Amino acid sequence: MCIRCARICALATFASIAACGAEASWTVTNLHPGGASASQSRGLDASQQVGSSTVGGVLSAAMWSGSAGSWVNLHPAGASASLAWNAHAGQQAGQSTIGGSLRASLWTGSAASFVDLNPAGADSSVAFGVRDGVQAGRATFAGNAHAGIWTGSAASWVDLHPAGAVNSIAYTSFAGVQIGQANFAGQTRASLWSGSAASWVDLNPAGSTASFAYGISDTQQVGRALVGSQFHASLWTGSAASWVDLHPAGGTQSRAVGVHGGWQAGYSTIGGVLKASLWNGSSASWEDLSLALPGSWGTTLAYDVWTDATTLYVAGWGSNLDSGRTESLLWTRPIPSPGSLVVVAAGAAFAQRRRR
């Protein structure tokens, strides 16, 4: 082999190693529990995933810790249906239907730990998010939804409903900041609060006729905004002017639902099919998570993302065409250390010098 060809092959080899190091393969864990007819995971932190499983025809709040066998049924006694929306630090937040009324719910790892968060005077309520002991959601009073937060009991309810709004919803909280939506005279606007109704901030980007914010972590908020006739997955950093359009090329609709550590998770409609999606701050970073799934799948959705020092976690679900069921899924991927990429780059440079 000529020296030039050998050099090209060596560099290609190192380039392949660098690519593998920069973006390791996904591991997909099917969390679907035995005996369930359907399951979905909607929220997670590093140690737990939550969502629902349909068992014996009953929609039941569910929790996992990384495997199908770890499934815990959170369905409270006396409820006709339940669902967990999010989890953090040993708490799970969601909803339960009790006596025909939808009630915001809080658990700490078991069905017996159920706490009814429905505030006094509310017709119904839902807790969509939990973080650091704060639960966020909405309660309905005389037919109007009010965004609000709790700290572990029905009596702790704080109403975030902004002046002049018809309806409002909070989806989650982080470090004293809440995000969600408020509807004014028929227009829904992505919203941000800092613990009170008076602190409301309008995140609706210029040119958008409707917007929603679903997730928050650190300084980032995610959701969707209506651009023309299409909803676009969206990223903010605290103001309407900070809006970043995450919509992937070729998509017809997209939505970002979860955010953590600079990563955004959600779903996009590509070729008429919903695809579980991941972003890293830009539309160009979009990744189709359905490509990592073994077997045959239809609709797939990613609902939350979490990262620690070593691993990226994504929770969601998909329509398994082989089993004919909706099944809960957990994607995991190692995060390469900066040092490993430096070593690979140095090796490539050394190989090139040796052949000069």
C-alpha positions in Angstrom: 0.0 0.0 0.0 1.3 3.5 -0.8 2.3 5.8 2.0 -0.5 8.3 1.1 -3.1 5.5 1.1 -1.9 4.2 4.4 -2.1 7.7 5.9 -5.7 8.1 4.7 -6.7 4.7 6.1 -5.1 5.5 9.4 -6.9 8.8 9.6 -10.2 7.2 8.7 -9.8 4.7 11.4 -9.1 7.4 14.0 -12.0 9.5 12.6 -14.3 6.5 13.2 -13.1 6.1 16.7 -13.6 9.8 17.3 -17.2 9.6 15.9 -18.0 6.6 18.2 -16.6 8.4 21.2 -18.5 11.5 20.4 -21.8 9.8 20.0 -22.1 6.3 21.5 -24.9 4.0 20.6 -28.2 4.1 22.4 -29.4 1.3 24.7 -33.1 0.9 24.7 -34.9 -0.7 27.6 -38.5 -1.8 27.2 -40.2 -1.0 30.5 -43.5 -2.7 29.7 -44.6 -4.8 32.7 -45.9 -8.3 32.4 -49.7 -8.5 32.4 -50.2 -4.9 31.2 -52.1 -4.2 28.0 -50.4 -0.8 27.6 -47.8 1.4 29.2 -46.2 4.8 28.9 -43.4 6.6 30.6 -43.7 10.4 30.9 -41.2 11.6 33.4 -37.8 10.6 35.0 -34.8 11.5 37.0 -31.6 9.5 37.2 -33.1 6.9 39.5 -36.8 6.5 38.5 -39.2 6.7 35.6 -43.0 7.3 35.9 -46.1 7.1 33.8 -48.9 4.6 33.5 -49.7 1.0 32.9 -53.1 -0.4 32.0 -53.7 -3.4 34.2 -57.0 -5.3 34.2 -58.5 -2.5 32.1 -57.6 0.2 34.6 -55.2 3.0 33.8 -52.8 3.0 36.7 -50.0 5.3 37.8 -46.7 3.5 37.5 -43.1 3.8 38.5 -39.9 2.0 37.3 -36.3 2.1 38.3 -34.7 1.1 35.0 -36.3 -2.2 34.1 -39.6 -3.9 33.4 -39.2 -6.0 36.5 -38.9 -3.0 38.7 -42.4 -1.8 38.0 -44.4 -0.5 40.9 -48.2 0.1 40.7 -49.0 3.5 42.3 -52.7 3.2 41.8 -54.4 4.5 45.0 -57.2 2.6 46.7 -60.6 3.8 45.7 -59.5 5.4 42.4 -61.0 4.5 39.1 -58.0 5.7 37.1 -54.6 7.3 37.9 -51.5 8.6 36.0 -48.1 9.8 37.1 -46.7 12.7 35.1 -43.3 13.4 36.7 -40.8 12.4 39.3 -37.9 13.9 41.3 -36.0 12.9 44.4 -38.4 10.1 45.5 -41.6 12.0 44.8 -44.1 11.3 42.0 -46.7 13.8 40.9 -49.8 13.1 38.8 -53.6 12.6 38.9 -56.2 10.2 40.2 -59.9 10.0 39.5 -61.7 9.5 42.8 -65.5 9.6 43.0 -65.7 10.9 39.5 -63.4 13.8 40.2 -59.9 14.3 38.9 -57.5 15.1 41.8 -53.9 16.2 41.8 -51.9 13.4 43.4 -48.6 13.0 45.1 -46.8 9.7 45.9 -43.5 8.8 47.6 -42.9 5.4 46.0 -46.0 3.3 46.8 -49.8 3.3 46.3 -50.2 3.6 50.1 -48.2 6.9 50.1 -50.9 8.7 48.0 -51.7 12.3 49.0 -54.7 14.1 47.6 -53.6 17.6 46.6 -56.9 18.9 45.4 -57.2 22.4 47.0 -60.3 23.6 48.9 -63.0 24.8 46.6 -61.5 23.3 43.5 -63.7 21.2 41.2 -60.7 19.2 39.9 -57.0 19.4 39.7 -53.8 17.8 38.2 -50.2 17.9 39.3 -48.0 17.8 36.1 -44.6 18.3 37.6 -42.5 17.9 40.7 -39.0 19.3 41.6 -37.3 19.8 44.9 -40.5 19.2 46.9 -42.6 21.7 44.8 -45.5 20.3 42.7 -46.9 22.3 39.8 -50.2 22.0 38.0 -53.7 23.4 37.7 -56.9 23.5 39.7 -60.3 24.3 38.2 -62.6 26.7 40.0 -66.1 27.3 38.6 -64.9 25.9 35.3 -61.8 28.0 34.9 -58.3 26.4 35.2 -55.8 28.2 37.4 -52.1 27.5 37.3 -50.6 26.8 40.8 -48.1 25.1 43.0 -48.1 22.9 46.1 -45.5 21.9 48.6 -46.9 18.5 49.6 -50.4 19.1 50.8 -53.8 20.5 49.5 -53.6 23.3 52.0 -50.2 24.5 50.6 -51.8 25.5 47.2 -50.6 28.8 45.7 -52.7 30.3 42.9 -50.5 31.6 40.0 -53.4 32.6 37.7 -52.4 35.9 36.1 -54.8 38.9 36.1 -56.9 39.0 33.0 -56.4 35.4 32.0 -59.3 33.1 31.2 -57.4 29.9 31.9 -53.9 29.0 33.0 -51.8 25.9 33.7 -48.4 25.3 35.3 -46.5 22.2 34.1 -43.4 22.1 36.4 -41.1 24.1 38.6 -37.4 24.6 39.0 -35.5 26.7 41.6 -38.5 28.9 42.3 -39.5 29.4 38.7 -42.6 27.8 37.1 -43.6 27.4 33.4 -46.8 26.7 31.6 -49.4 28.6 29.7 -52.1 31.3 30.1 -55.0 32.0 27.8 -56.0 35.6 27.2 -59.1 36.3 25.0 -58.6 33.1 23.1 -54.9 33.3 22.6 -52.7 30.8 24.6 -49.3 32.1 25.5 -46.3 30.3 26.9 -45.8 31.6 30.5 -43.3 31.9 33.3 -43.8 32.7 36.9 -41.6 33.1 40.0 -43.9 31.9 42.7 -46.8 34.4 42.4 -49.5 35.4 40.0 -48.1 38.9 39.8 -44.7 37.6 38.6 -46.2 36.3 35.3 -43.9 36.7 32.2 -45.2 36.3 28.6 -42.9 34.0 26.6 -44.9 34.1 23.4 -42.4 34.7 20.6 -42.9 37.5 18.0 -45.0 36.3 15.1 -46.5 33.3 16.9 -50.2 33.1 17.4 -50.1 30.5 20.2 -47.4 29.0 22.4 -47.0 26.5 25.3 -44.1 25.9 27.7 -43.9 22.3 29.2 -40.5 21.9 30.7 -37.8 23.8 32.6 -34.3 23.1 33.9 -31.5 25.5 34.9 -32.0 28.5 32.6 -33.8 26.7 29.8 -37.5 26.3 29.1 -39.1 24.2 26.3 -42.4 23.8 24.6 -44.0 24.7 21.2 -45.0 27.8 19.3 -47.4 28.1 16.4 -45.5 29.4 13.4 -47.8 29.9 10.4 -49.9 26.8 10.4 -47.3 24.5 12.1 -46.4 24.0 15.8 -42.6 24.2 16.2 -40.6 22.7 19.1 -39.3 25.7 21.0 -36.5 26.7 23.5 -36.4 29.8 25.6 -34.1 31.2 28.3 -36.5 33.4 30.3 -37.9 35.8 27.7 -40.0 35.9 24.5 -37.0 37.4 22.7 -34.8 34.5 23.6 -36.9 32.0 21.6 -35.1 29.4 19.5 -36.9 27.4 16.9 -36.0 23.7 17.2 -38.2 22.5 14.4 -36.4 19.8 12.3 -36.0 20.2 8.6 -38.7 18.2 6.8 -41.0 18.1 9.8 -44.6 19.2 9.7 -45.2 19.5 13.5 -42.8 19.3 16.5 -42.9 19.7 20.3 -40.3 19.8 23.0 -41.6 18.5 26.4 -38.6 17.8 28.6 -35.2 19.6 29.2 -32.2 18.9 31.3 -28.5 19.7 31.1 -28.8 21.4 27.8 -30.7 18.6 26.1 -34.3 18.8 24.9 -36.7 15.8 24.4 -40.0 15.6 22.5 -41.5 14.5 19.3 -41.7 15.5 15.6 -44.0 14.5 12.8 -41.8 13.3 9.9 -43.4 11.8 6.8 -46.7 11.7 8.6 -45.3 9.6 11.6 -44.6 10.9 15.1 -40.9 10.3 15.9 -39.3 10.5 19.4 -36.9 13.4 19.2 -33.9 14.8 20.9 -32.2 18.1 20.5 -29.1 19.8 21.9 -30.0 23.5 21.6 -30.7 23.9 17.8 -32.8 22.5 15.0 -29.7 21.1 13.3 -29.0 19.0 16.4 -32.3 17.0 16.0 -32.0 13.3 16.4 -34.6 10.6 15.6 -34.7 8.3 18.6 -36.9 5.8 16.9 -33.9 4.6 14.8 -32.5 3.0 17.9 -35.5 0.7 18.4 -35.3 -3.0 17.5 -38.2 -4.5 15.7 -41.1 -2.7 14.0 -42.5 0.5 15.5 -45.1 3.1 14.5 -45.6 6.2 16.6 -42.8 7.0 19.1 -42.6 9.9 21.6 -40.0 11.1 24.0 -41.4 12.9 27.0 -38.5 13.7 29.3 -34.7 13.8 29.5 -32.2 13.6 32.3 -28.4 13.7 32.4 -25.8 13.1 35.0 -22.0 13.1 34.8 -21.9 10.0 32.7 -25.2 9.1 31.1 -28.1 10.6 29.1 -31.6 9.2 29.9 -34.7 9.7 27.8 -38.2 8.4 28.8 -41.1 7.9 26.4 -43.1 5.3 24.7 -44.0 3.8 21.3 -46.5 1.8 19.4 -44.9 -1.7 19.0 -46.2 -3.1 15.8 -44.9 -6.6 16.6 -46.8 -6.9 19.9 -49.7 -4.6 19.0 -49.2 -2.6 22.2 -48.2 0.9 23.4 -45.0 0.2 25.4 -43.0 2.3 27.8 -39.4 2.9 26.8 -36.1 4.2 28.3 -33.2 5.3 26.1 -29.8 5.6 27.6 -26.4 6.6 26.1 -23.0 7.3 27.7 -21.8 10.8 27.6 -18.1 10.8 26.5 -15.6 12.5 28.8 -13.8 15.5 27.2 -10.5 13.7 28.0 -11.3 10.7 25.9 -11.9 12.9 22.9 -8.6 14.7 23.5 -6.8 11.3 23.5 -8.4 10.3 20.2 -7.6 13.6 18.6 -4.0 13.4 19.8 -3.7 9.8 18.5 -4.9 10.9 15.0 -2.4 13.8 14.9 0.4 11.4 16.0 -0.5 8.9 13.3 -0.4 11.6 10.7 3.0 12.9 11.8 4.5 9.4 11.7 3.7 9.1 8.0 5.1 12.4 6.9 
